[in-house]
Each structure stands twice: as structure tokens, then as C-alpha cells.
Amino acid sequence: MITNTWKINNLERDLADDYVTVVHYGVDATDGEHSQGAYGTVSFDKDTSPSSSSFGALDEATVLGWVFTQVEQAKVEEALAAKIELLANPVAAIGMPWATEE
């Protein structure tokens, strides 16, 4: 079973009014010994920023909710699961039969 852990890596904000303008997020997918990660950003302007509360009162769950308004969580997790599947069950390999690994 794959465990997906979403997190907020950083926030960019306008100091004049504390509106969050960019959210940097990441997700780590782990299935036993195999893991994959993804990183992205979501941008907001003052017309689209959901940052209406005090910057100091924000928490990670709230900001992740903002991310999920623009990022399709299920699609990202499906893509990571596909990569983990290839790690666990590779369909291609590289190497030369006459060269030995040291």
C-alpha cells in the first residue's frame, strides 16, 4: 500500500498585506522500499488568493486545501504510484552483457 505525504515547503507573501502569492508544496509517495516524490508551486494574485486570514494564523492543513483547489491530488498520486510500480516491477534495463558490475 502506498502512503502519500503532502507538505508545504514554503510560502511567498506580500509584506504590505500578508497575502500569500506563491505556495511551494511537495508530496512523497512510499511503498515499502520504493519511493517517489513530486514538487510544485501554485501561484495566487490578490483577486484569487484565498489568504484572507492573518498570515500568523495559517496552518499547513489550510494551505494544503488551497493547493488542492488548483492541483488534482488524485492525478498526482496516481502518477507517483505508476512510477513506484515501475521501480518495483521494471520493464526495461540498461547495461552490457560483457561488462560486470564492480
Biopython code that builds the backbone (N, CA, C, O; Angstrom):
import numpy as np
from Bio.PDB.StructureBuilder import StructureBuilder

atoms = [
    (1, "MET", "N", (0.837, -1.185, 0.000)),
    (1, "MET", "CA", (0.000, 0.000, 0.000)),
    (1, "MET", "C", (0.882, 1.247, 0.000)),
    (1, "MET", "O", (1.849, 1.342, 0.755)),
    (2, "ILE", "N", (0.536, 2.175, -0.840)),
    (2, "ILE", "CA", (1.315, 3.409, -0.970)),
    (2, "ILE", "C", (0.801, 4.444, 0.023)),
    (2, "ILE", "O", (-0.403, 4.670, 0.152)),
    (3, "THR", "N", (1.738, 5.058, 0.713)),
    (3, "THR", "CA", (1.418, 6.165, 1.619)),
    (3, "THR", "C", (1.870, 7.457, 0.965)),
    (3, "THR", "O", (3.037, 7.596, 0.599)),
    (4, "ASN", "N", (0.948, 8.406, 0.815)),
    (4, "ASN", "CA", (1.258, 9.718, 0.242)),
    (4, "ASN", "C", (1.280, 10.752, 1.354)),
    (4, "ASN", "O", (0.327, 10.881, 2.122)),
    (5, "THR", "N", (2.375, 11.483, 1.428)),
    (5, "THR", "CA", (2.511, 12.525, 2.443)),
    (5, "THR", "C", (2.694, 13.863, 1.739)),
    (5, "THR", "O", (3.728, 14.117, 1.121)),
    (6, "TRP", "N", (1.685, 14.709, 1.840)),
    (6, "TRP", "CA", (1.724, 16.042, 1.251)),
    (6, "TRP", "C", (2.239, 17.021, 2.293)),
    (6, "TRP", "O", (1.959, 16.877, 3.483)),
    (7, "LYS", "N", (2.997, 18.020, 1.841)),
    (7, "LYS", "CA", (3.510, 19.014, 2.774)),
    (7, "LYS", "C", (3.688, 20.349, 2.065)),
    (7, "LYS", "O", (3.809, 20.419, 0.842)),
    (8, "ILE", "N", (3.700, 21.388, 2.862)),
    (8, "ILE", "CA", (4.003, 22.724, 2.355)),
    (8, "ILE", "C", (5.473, 22.974, 2.647)),
    (8, "ILE", "O", (5.911, 22.886, 3.795)),
    (9, "ASN", "N", (6.228, 23.284, 1.609)),
    (9, "ASN", "CA", (7.663, 23.523, 1.763)),
    (9, "ASN", "C", (7.992, 24.985, 2.047)),
    (9, "ASN", "O", (8.964, 25.281, 2.742)),
    (10, "ASN", "N", (7.184, 25.897, 1.511)),
    (10, "ASN", "CA", (7.442, 27.313, 1.752)),
    (10, "ASN", "C", (6.281, 28.148, 1.234)),
    (10, "ASN", "O", (5.474, 27.687, 0.427)),
    (11, "LEU", "N", (6.215, 29.373, 1.709)),
    (11, "LEU", "CA", (5.213, 30.335, 1.261)),
    (11, "LEU", "C", (5.906, 31.630, 0.874)),
    (11, "LEU", "O", (6.880, 32.041, 1.505)),
    (12, "GLU", "N", (5.391, 32.270, -0.173)),
    (12, "GLU", "CA", (5.827, 33.618, -0.526)),
    (12, "GLU", "C", (4.631, 34.533, -0.302)),
    (12, "GLU", "O", (3.498, 34.186, -0.634)),
    (13, "ARG", "N", (4.895, 35.696, 0.260)),
    (13, "ARG", "CA", (3.784, 36.599, 0.561)),
    (13, "ARG", "C", (4.184, 38.040, 0.325)),
    (13, "ARG", "O", (5.367, 38.379, 0.290)),
    (14, "ASP", "N", (3.186, 38.873, 0.166)),
    (14, "ASP", "CA", (3.361, 40.313, 0.017)),
    (14, "ASP", "C", (3.419, 40.905, 1.418)),
    (14, "ASP", "O", (2.470, 40.763, 2.189)),
    (15, "LEU", "N", (4.502, 41.557, 1.751)),
    (15, "LEU", "CA", (4.665, 42.097, 3.101)),
    (15, "LEU", "C", (3.701, 43.239, 3.417)),
    (15, "LEU", "O", (3.425, 43.508, 4.586)),
    (16, "ALA", "N", (3.191, 43.907, 2.397)),
    (16, "ALA", "CA", (2.282, 45.027, 2.636)),
    (16, "ALA", "C", (0.963, 44.578, 3.264)),
    (16, "ALA", "O", (0.389, 45.292, 4.088)),
    (17, "ASP", "N", (0.484, 43.395, 2.875)),
    (17, "ASP", "CA", (-0.820, 42.954, 3.382)),
    (17, "ASP", "C", (-0.867, 41.469, 3.747)),
    (17, "ASP", "O", (-1.938, 40.947, 4.058)),
    (18, "ASP", "N", (0.272, 40.787, 3.713)),
    (18, "ASP", "CA", (0.392, 39.379, 4.086)),
    (18, "ASP", "C", (-0.345, 38.407, 3.174)),
    (18, "ASP", "O", (-0.526, 37.248, 3.548)),
    (19, "TYR", "N", (-0.775, 38.836, 1.994)),
    (19, "TYR", "CA", (-1.404, 37.892, 1.081)),
    (19, "TYR", "C", (-0.366, 36.910, 0.567)),
    (19, "TYR", "O", (0.718, 37.300, 0.131)),
    (20, "VAL", "N", (-0.708, 35.643, 0.622)),
    (20, "VAL", "CA", (0.167, 34.596, 0.095)),
    (20, "VAL", "C", (0.051, 34.626, -1.427)),
    (20, "VAL", "O", (-1.047, 34.544, -1.978)),
    (21, "THR", "N", (1.197, 34.743, -2.097)),
    (21, "THR", "CA", (1.208, 34.818, -3.555)),
    (21, "THR", "C", (1.699, 33.525, -4.206)),
    (21, "THR", "O", (1.302, 33.216, -5.329)),
    (22, "VAL", "N", (2.555, 32.765, -3.518)),
    (22, "VAL", "CA", (3.067, 31.502, -4.062)),
    (22, "VAL", "C", (3.168, 30.481, -2.926)),
    (22, "VAL", "O", (3.664, 30.779, -1.839)),
    (23, "VAL", "N", (2.690, 29.284, -3.206)),
    (23, "VAL", "CA", (2.816, 28.164, -2.272)),
    (23, "VAL", "C", (3.710, 27.114, -2.929)),
    (23, "VAL", "O", (3.448, 26.680, -4.051)),
    (24, "HIS", "N", (4.758, 26.714, -2.229)),
    (24, "HIS", "CA", (5.638, 25.640, -2.670)),
    (24, "HIS", "C", (5.214, 24.385, -1.903)),
    (24, "HIS", "O", (5.209, 24.371, -0.672)),
    (25, "TYR", "N", (4.862, 23.337, -2.640)),
    (25, "TYR", "CA", (4.386, 22.120, -1.989)),
    (25, "TYR", "C", (5.167, 20.908, -2.487)),
    (25, "TYR", "O", (5.841, 20.965, -3.516)),
    (26, "GLY", "N", (5.065, 19.831, -1.752)),
    (26, "GLY", "CA", (5.689, 18.577, -2.153)),
    (26, "GLY", "C", (4.838, 17.420, -1.692)),
    (26, "GLY", "O", (4.011, 17.553, -0.790)),
    (27, "VAL", "N", (5.056, 16.269, -2.333)),
    (27, "VAL", "CA", (4.386, 15.037, -1.919)),
    (27, "VAL", "C", (5.395, 13.901, -2.047)),
    (27, "VAL", "O", (6.113, 13.797, -3.041)),
    (28, "ASP", "N", (5.434, 13.067, -1.041)),
    (28, "ASP", "CA", (6.273, 11.874, -1.043)),
    (28, "ASP", "C", (5.361, 10.658, -1.019)),
    (28, "ASP", "O", (4.475, 10.546, -0.171)),
    (29, "ALA", "N", (5.591, 9.747, -1.964)),
    (29, "ALA", "CA", (4.838, 8.503, -2.029)),
    (29, "ALA", "C", (5.783, 7.368, -1.682)),
    (29, "ALA", "O", (6.864, 7.257, -2.261)),
    (30, "THR", "N", (5.382, 6.523, -0.741)),
    (30, "THR", "CA", (6.234, 5.430, -0.275)),
    (30, "THR", "C", (5.443, 4.127, -0.232)),
    (30, "THR", "O", (4.307, 4.075, 0.241)),
    (31, "ASP", "N", (6.084, 3.080, -0.743)),
    (31, "ASP", "CA", (5.506, 1.744, -0.691)),
    (31, "ASP", "C", (6.630, 0.791, -0.317)),
    (31, "ASP", "O", (7.337, 0.285, -1.188)),
    (32, "GLY", "N", (6.794, 0.547, 0.964)),
    (32, "GLY", "CA", (7.872, -0.322, 1.417)),
    (32, "GLY", "C", (9.226, 0.271, 1.088)),
    (32, "GLY", "O", (9.579, 1.337, 1.594)),
    (33, "GLU", "N", (9.989, -0.410, 0.245)),
    (33, "GLU", "CA", (11.346, 0.038, -0.078)),
    (33, "GLU", "C", (11.395, 1.032, -1.236)),
    (33, "GLU", "O", (12.456, 1.590, -1.515)),
    (34, "HIS", "N", (10.280, 1.265, -1.911)),
    (34, "HIS", "CA", (10.261, 2.160, -3.072)),
    (34, "HIS", "C", (9.569, 3.472, -2.720)),
    (34, "HIS", "O", (8.571, 3.500, -2.000)),
    (35, "SER", "N", (10.131, 4.558, -3.248)),
    (35, "SER", "CA", (9.511, 5.855, -3.006)),
    (35, "SER", "C", (9.768, 6.781, -4.183)),
    (35, "SER", "O", (10.743, 6.628, -4.919)),
    (36, "GLN", "N", (8.886, 7.729, -4.338)),
    (36, "GLN", "CA", (8.978, 8.759, -5.365)),
    (36, "GLN", "C", (8.425, 10.042, -4.771)),
    (36, "GLN", "O", (7.624, 10.012, -3.837)),
    (37, "GLY", "N", (8.857, 11.162, -5.316)),
    (37, "GLY", "CA", (8.372, 12.438, -4.824)),
    (37, "GLY", "C", (8.056, 13.381, -5.963)),
    (37, "GLY", "O", (8.485, 13.177, -7.099)),
    (38, "ALA", "N", (7.311, 14.399, -5.648)),
    (38, "ALA", "CA", (6.980, 15.451, -6.610)),
    (38, "ALA", "C", (6.989, 16.773, -5.860)),
    (38, "ALA", "O", (6.757, 16.827, -4.652)),
    (39, "TYR", "N", (7.263, 17.837, -6.605)),
    (39, "TYR", "CA", (7.341, 19.173, -6.040)),
    (39, "TYR", "C", (6.680, 20.126, -7.018)),
    (39, "TYR", "O", (6.768, 19.937, -8.231)),
    (40, "GLY", "N", (6.027, 21.134, -6.505)),
    (40, "GLY", "CA", (5.403, 22.106, -7.394)),
    (40, "GLY", "C", (5.111, 23.406, -6.681)),
    (40, "GLY", "O", (5.320, 23.545, -5.476)),
    (41, "THR", "N", (4.625, 24.347, -7.452)),
    (41, "THR", "CA", (4.205, 25.629, -6.895)),
    (41, "THR", "C", (2.818, 25.970, -7.422)),
    (41, "THR", "O", (2.427, 25.552, -8.512)),
    (42, "VAL", "N", (2.094, 26.728, -6.634)),
    (42, "VAL", "CA", (0.795, 27.259, -7.010)),
    (42, "VAL", "C", (0.859, 28.756, -6.751)),
    (42, "VAL", "O", (1.266, 29.194, -5.675)),
    (43, "SER", "N", (0.454, 29.534, -7.745)),
    (43, "SER", "CA", (0.506, 30.988, -7.612)),
    (43, "SER", "C", (-0.888, 31.572, -7.431)),
    (43, "SER", "O", (-1.868, 31.065, -7.977)),
    (44, "PHE", "N", (-0.954, 32.629, -6.665)),
    (44, "PHE", "CA", (-2.199, 33.356, -6.440)),
    (44, "PHE", "C", (-1.925, 34.851, -6.627)),
    (44, "PHE", "O", (-0.824, 35.328, -6.351)),
    (45, "ASP", "N", (-2.929, 35.576, -7.093)),
    (45, "ASP", "CA", (-2.838, 37.028, -7.042)),
    (45, "ASP", "C", (-3.880, 37.500, -6.034)),
    (45, "ASP", "O", (-4.624, 36.688, -5.485)),
    (46, "LYS", "N", (-3.936, 38.772, -5.795)),
    (46, "LYS", "CA", (-4.833, 39.245, -4.725)),
    (46, "LYS", "C", (-6.304, 39.009, -5.030)),
    (46, "LYS", "O", (-7.137, 38.976, -4.124)),
    (47, "ASP", "N", (-6.621, 38.845, -6.314)),
    (47, "ASP", "CA", (-8.010, 38.548, -6.664)),
    (47, "ASP", "C", (-8.342, 37.069, -6.458)),
    (47, "ASP", "O", (-9.500, 36.718, -6.229)),
    (48, "THR", "N", (-7.329, 36.204, -6.541)),
    (48, "THR", "CA", (-7.589, 34.770, -6.424)),
    (48, "THR", "C", (-7.017, 34.169, -5.146)),
    (48, "THR", "O", (-7.249, 32.993, -4.862)),
    (49, "SER", "N", (-6.278, 34.952, -4.373)),
    (49, "SER", "CA", (-5.665, 34.413, -3.164)),
    (49, "SER", "C", (-6.718, 34.106, -2.115)),
    (49, "SER", "O", (-7.541, 34.959, -1.784)),
    (50, "PRO", "N", (-6.692, 32.895, -1.594)),
    (50, "PRO", "CA", (-7.605, 32.570, -0.509)),
    (50, "PRO", "C", (-7.081, 33.054, 0.841)),
    (50, "PRO", "O", (-7.697, 32.805, 1.877)),
    (51, "SER", "N", (-5.947, 33.743, 0.823)),
    (51, "SER", "CA", (-5.310, 34.182, 2.062)),
    (51, "SER", "C", (-6.041, 35.386, 2.631)),
    (51, "SER", "O", (-5.626, 36.528, 2.435)),
    (52, "SER", "N", (-7.121, 35.123, 3.329)),
    (52, "SER", "CA", (-7.886, 36.220, 3.911)),
    (52, "SER", "C", (-7.677, 36.316, 5.413)),
    (52, "SER", "O", (-8.119, 37.269, 6.056)),
    (53, "SER", "N", (-6.997, 35.316, 5.964)),
    (53, "SER", "CA", (-6.749, 35.355, 7.398)),
    (53, "SER", "C", (-5.346, 35.872, 7.662)),
    (53, "SER", "O", (-4.534, 35.998, 6.745)),
    (54, "SER", "N", (-5.078, 36.162, 8.888)),
    (54, "SER", "CA", (-3.758, 36.640, 9.272)),
    (54, "SER", "C", (-2.711, 35.590, 8.938)),
    (54, "SER", "O", (-2.905, 34.403, 9.198)),
    (55, "PHE", "N", (-1.609, 36.028, 8.365)),
    (55, "PHE", "CA", (-0.540, 35.116, 7.982)),
    (55, "PHE", "C", (-0.114, 34.262, 9.170)),
    (55, "PHE", "O", (0.097, 33.058, 9.024)),
    (56, "GLY", "N", (0.013, 34.863, 10.324)),
    (56, "GLY", "CA", (0.450, 34.140, 11.516)),
    (56, "GLY", "C", (-0.527, 33.088, 11.989)),
    (56, "GLY", "O", (-0.156, 32.217, 12.777)),
    (57, "ALA", "N", (-1.769, 33.145, 11.529)),
    (57, "ALA", "CA", (-2.777, 32.176, 11.952)),
    (57, "ALA", "C", (-2.915, 31.004, 10.984)),
    (57, "ALA", "O", (-3.685, 30.080, 11.245)),
    (58, "LEU", "N", (-2.182, 31.027, 9.871)),
    (58, "LEU", "CA", (-2.282, 29.945, 8.896)),
    (58, "LEU", "C", (-1.697, 28.654, 9.452)),
    (58, "LEU", "O", (-0.773, 28.672, 10.265)),
    (59, "ASP", "N", (-2.251, 27.538, 8.999)),
    (59, "ASP", "CA", (-1.656, 26.244, 9.322)),
    (59, "ASP", "C", (-1.515, 25.443, 8.029)),
    (59, "ASP", "O", (-2.095, 25.790, 7.000)),
    (60, "GLU", "N", (-0.738, 24.371, 8.100)),
    (60, "GLU", "CA", (-0.427, 23.599, 6.900)),
    (60, "GLU", "C", (-1.676, 22.998, 6.265)),
    (60, "GLU", "O", (-1.783, 22.968, 5.039)),
    (61, "ALA", "N", (-2.607, 22.528, 7.058)),
    (61, "ALA", "CA", (-3.825, 21.918, 6.516)),
    (61, "ALA", "C", (-4.616, 22.927, 5.680)),
    (61, "ALA", "O", (-5.135, 22.582, 4.618)),
    (62, "THR", "N", (-4.707, 24.160, 6.152)),
    (62, "THR", "CA", (-5.416, 25.204, 5.415)),
    (62, "THR", "C", (-4.745, 25.471, 4.077)),
    (62, "THR", "O", (-5.410, 25.552, 3.045)),
    (63, "VAL", "N", (-3.430, 25.606, 4.101)),
    (63, "VAL", "CA", (-2.701, 25.922, 2.873)),
    (63, "VAL", "C", (-2.731, 24.739, 1.908)),
    (63, "VAL", "O", (-2.810, 24.946, 0.697)),
    (64, "LEU", "N", (-2.670, 23.510, 2.409)),
    (64, "LEU", "CA", (-2.830, 22.358, 1.525)),
    (64, "LEU", "C", (-4.195, 22.376, 0.854)),
    (64, "LEU", "O", (-4.319, 21.997, -0.311)),
    (65, "GLY", "N", (-5.204, 22.807, 1.568)),
    (65, "GLY", "CA", (-6.533, 22.955, 0.969)),
    (65, "GLY", "C", (-6.508, 23.911, -0.208)),
    (65, "GLY", "O", (-7.168, 23.671, -1.219)),
    (66, "TRP", "N", (-5.752, 24.990, -0.084)),
    (66, "TRP", "CA", (-5.604, 25.932, -1.201)),
    (66, "TRP", "C", (-4.935, 25.245, -2.385)),
    (66, "TRP", "O", (-5.362, 25.404, -3.528)),
    (67, "VAL", "N", (-3.884, 24.482, -2.104)),
    (67, "VAL", "CA", (-3.160, 23.778, -3.169)),
    (67, "VAL", "C", (-4.125, 22.867, -3.927)),
    (67, "VAL", "O", (-4.108, 22.827, -5.158)),
    (68, "PHE", "N", (-4.958, 22.144, -3.200)),
    (68, "PHE", "CA", (-5.852, 21.177, -3.827)),
    (68, "PHE", "C", (-6.961, 21.844, -4.635)),
    (68, "PHE", "O", (-7.677, 21.159, -5.366)),
    (69, "THR", "N", (-7.121, 23.166, -4.523)),
    (69, "THR", "CA", (-8.068, 23.850, -5.405)),
    (69, "THR", "C", (-7.485, 24.007, -6.801)),
    (69, "THR", "O", (-8.224, 24.235, -7.758)),
    (70, "GLN", "N", (-6.158, 23.885, -6.928)),
    (70, "GLN", "CA", (-5.513, 24.052, -8.235)),
    (70, "GLN", "C", (-4.768, 22.808, -8.710)),
    (70, "GLN", "O", (-4.445, 22.703, -9.893)),
    (71, "VAL", "N", (-4.493, 21.874, -7.819)),
    (71, "VAL", "CA", (-3.748, 20.665, -8.166)),
    (71, "VAL", "C", (-4.668, 19.470, -7.965)),
    (71, "VAL", "O", (-5.303, 19.335, -6.919)),
    (72, "GLU", "N", (-4.738, 18.603, -8.969)),
    (72, "GLU", "CA", (-5.576, 17.413, -8.847)),
    (72, "GLU", "C", (-4.817, 16.358, -8.053)),
    (72, "GLU", "O", (-3.989, 15.623, -8.592)),
    (73, "GLN", "N", (-5.113, 16.302, -6.776)),
    (73, "GLN", "CA", (-4.420, 15.417, -5.839)),
    (73, "GLN", "C", (-4.413, 13.976, -6.335)),
    (73, "GLN", "O", (-3.369, 13.324, -6.313)),
    (74, "ALA", "N", (-5.547, 13.475, -6.777)),
    (74, "ALA", "CA", (-5.640, 12.076, -7.210)),
    (74, "ALA", "C", (-4.738, 11.804, -8.415)),
    (74, "ALA", "O", (-4.114, 10.745, -8.484)),
    (75, "LYS", "N", (-4.660, 12.734, -9.358)),
    (75, "LYS", "CA", (-3.814, 12.526, -10.542)),
    (75, "LYS", "C", (-2.339, 12.511, -10.174)),
    (75, "LYS", "O", (-1.575, 11.707, -10.708)),
    (76, "VAL", "N", (-1.935, 13.385, -9.274)),
    (76, "VAL", "CA", (-0.538, 13.402, -8.838)),
    (76, "VAL", "C", (-0.208, 12.082, -8.141)),
    (76, "VAL", "O", (0.834, 11.481, -8.405)),
    (77, "GLU", "N", (-1.082, 11.640, -7.266)),
    (77, "GLU", "CA", (-0.851, 10.392, -6.542)),
    (77, "GLU", "C", (-0.848, 9.188, -7.487)),
    (77, "GLU", "O", (-0.072, 8.252, -7.290)),
    (78, "GLU", "N", (-1.704, 9.203, -8.507)),
    (78, "GLU", "CA", (-1.719, 8.121, -9.491)),
    (78, "GLU", "C", (-0.405, 8.083, -10.272)),
    (78, "GLU", "O", (0.130, 7.003, -10.522)),
    (79, "ALA", "N", (0.117, 9.243, -10.658)),
    (79, "ALA", "CA", (1.383, 9.294, -11.398)),
    (79, "ALA", "C", (2.537, 8.775, -10.543)),
    (79, "ALA", "O", (3.401, 8.051, -11.038)),
    (80, "LEU", "N", (2.554, 9.140, -9.273)),
    (80, "LEU", "CA", (3.591, 8.639, -8.379)),
    (80, "LEU", "C", (3.466, 7.129, -8.176)),
    (80, "LEU", "O", (4.474, 6.425, -8.111)),
    (81, "ALA", "N", (2.242, 6.638, -8.076)),
    (81, "ALA", "CA", (2.018, 5.202, -7.927)),
    (81, "ALA", "C", (2.527, 4.450, -9.153)),
    (81, "ALA", "O", (3.096, 3.367, -9.019)),
    (82, "ALA", "N", (2.329, 5.011, -10.345)),
    (82, "ALA", "CA", (2.818, 4.375, -11.564)),
    (82, "ALA", "C", (4.345, 4.306, -11.568)),
    (82, "ALA", "O", (4.920, 3.305, -11.996)),
    (83, "LYS", "N", (4.999, 5.365, -11.093)),
    (83, "LYS", "CA", (6.462, 5.363, -11.016)),
    (83, "LYS", "C", (6.962, 4.326, -10.006)),
    (83, "LYS", "O", (7.957, 3.642, -10.245)),
    (84, "ILE", "N", (6.264, 4.220, -8.885)),
    (84, "ILE", "CA", (6.644, 3.224, -7.879)),
    (84, "ILE", "C", (6.450, 1.815, -8.432)),
    (84, "ILE", "O", (7.263, 0.929, -8.170)),
    (85, "GLU", "N", (5.390, 1.603, -9.188)),
    (85, "GLU", "CA", (5.143, 0.297, -9.803)),
    (85, "GLU", "C", (6.295, -0.086, -10.732)),
    (85, "GLU", "O", (6.712, -1.244, -10.760)),
    (86, "LEU", "N", (6.807, 0.876, -11.485)),
    (86, "LEU", "CA", (7.941, 0.601, -12.381)),
    (86, "LEU", "C", (9.223, 0.313, -11.605)),
    (86, "LEU", "O", (10.058, -0.476, -12.047)),
    (87, "LEU", "N", (9.374, 0.947, -10.465)),
    (87, "LEU", "CA", (10.540, 0.635, -9.637)),
    (87, "LEU", "C", (10.447, -0.794, -9.091)),
    (87, "LEU", "O", (11.436, -1.526, -9.057)),
    (88, "ALA", "N", (9.254, -1.168, -8.672)),
    (88, "ALA", "CA", (9.055, -2.494, -8.089)),
    (88, "ALA", "C", (9.069, -3.590, -9.152)),
    (88, "ALA", "O", (9.500, -4.712, -8.886)),
    (89, "ASN", "N", (8.599, -3.265, -10.352)),
    (89, "ASN", "CA", (8.494, -4.240, -11.442)),
    (89, "ASN", "C", (9.002, -3.611, -12.734)),
    (89, "ASN", "O", (8.202, -3.258, -13.601)),
    (90, "PRO", "N", (10.311, -3.467, -12.877)),
    (90, "PRO", "CA", (10.864, -2.791, -14.050)),
    (90, "PRO", "C", (10.525, -3.515, -15.354)),
    (90, "PRO", "O", (10.421, -4.741, -15.401)),
    (91, "VAL", "N", (10.356, -2.717, -16.407)),
    (91, "VAL", "CA", (10.064, -3.267, -17.725)),
    (91, "VAL", "C", (11.223, -3.023, -18.693)),
    (91, "VAL", "O", (11.168, -3.453, -19.845)),
    (92, "ALA", "N", (12.255, -2.347, -18.237)),
    (92, "ALA", "CA", (13.422, -2.070, -19.070)),
    (92, "ALA", "C", (14.654, -2.070, -18.181)),
    (92, "ALA", "O", (14.567, -1.894, -16.966)),
    (93, "ALA", "N", (15.808, -2.274, -18.819)),
    (93, "ALA", "CA", (17.068, -2.262, -18.087)),
    (93, "ALA", "C", (18.162, -1.718, -18.993)),
    (93, "ALA", "O", (18.012, -1.696, -20.215)),
    (94, "ILE", "N", (19.254, -1.282, -18.394)),
    (94, "ILE", "CA", (20.409, -0.839, -19.165)),
    (94, "ILE", "C", (21.610, -1.686, -18.777)),
    (94, "ILE", "O", (21.632, -2.282, -17.700)),
    (95, "GLY", "N", (22.576, -1.740, -19.624)),
    (95, "GLY", "CA", (23.784, -2.482, -19.322)),
    (95, "GLY", "C", (24.285, -3.266, -20.521)),
    (95, "GLY", "O", (23.580, -3.402, -21.520)),
    (96, "MET", "N", (25.490, -3.776, -20.423)),
    (96, "MET", "CA", (26.113, -4.548, -21.489)),
    (96, "MET", "C", (26.474, -5.910, -20.921)),
    (96, "MET", "O", (27.009, -6.002, -19.816)),
    (97, "PRO", "N", (26.185, -6.973, -21.671)),
    (97, "PRO", "CA", (26.406, -8.308, -21.119)),
    (97, "PRO", "C", (27.886, -8.623, -20.858)),
    (97, "PRO", "O", (28.183, -9.500, -20.047)),
    (98, "TRP", "N", (28.784, -7.956, -21.498)),
    (98, "TRP", "CA", (30.212, -8.237, -21.296)),
    (98, "TRP", "C", (30.841, -7.420, -20.183)),
    (98, "TRP", "O", (31.980, -7.674, -19.790)),
    (99, "ALA", "N", (30.105, -6.439, -19.671)),
    (99, "ALA", "CA", (30.631, -5.609, -18.578)),
    (99, "ALA", "C", (30.066, -6.126, -17.260)),
    (99, "ALA", "O", (28.869, -6.391, -17.149)),
    (100, "THR", "N", (30.916, -6.264, -16.286)),
    (100, "THR", "CA", (30.463, -6.720, -14.974)),
    (100, "THR", "C", (30.448, -5.538, -14.024)),
    (100, "THR", "O", (31.262, -4.620, -14.125)),
    (101, "GLU", "N", (29.528, -5.583, -13.126)),
    (101, "GLU", "CA", (29.449, -4.531, -12.113)),
    (101, "GLU", "C", (30.502, -4.746, -11.052)),
    (101, "GLU", "O", (30.800, -5.880, -10.678)),
    (102, "GLU", "N", (31.050, -3.681, -10.580)),
    (102, "GLU", "CA", (32.064, -3.792, -9.523)),
    (102, "GLU", "C", (31.491, -3.389, -8.197)),
    (102, "GLU", "O", (32.194, -3.417, -7.187)),
]
sb = StructureBuilder()
sb.init_structure("model")
sb.init_model(0)
sb.init_chain("A")
sb.init_seg("    ")
for serial, (resi, resn, name, xyz) in enumerate(atoms, 1):
    if name == "N":
        sb.init_residue(resn, " ", resi, " ")
    sb.init_atom(name, np.array(xyz, "f"), 0.0, 1.0, " ", f" {name:<3s}", serial, name[0])
structure = sb.get_structure()
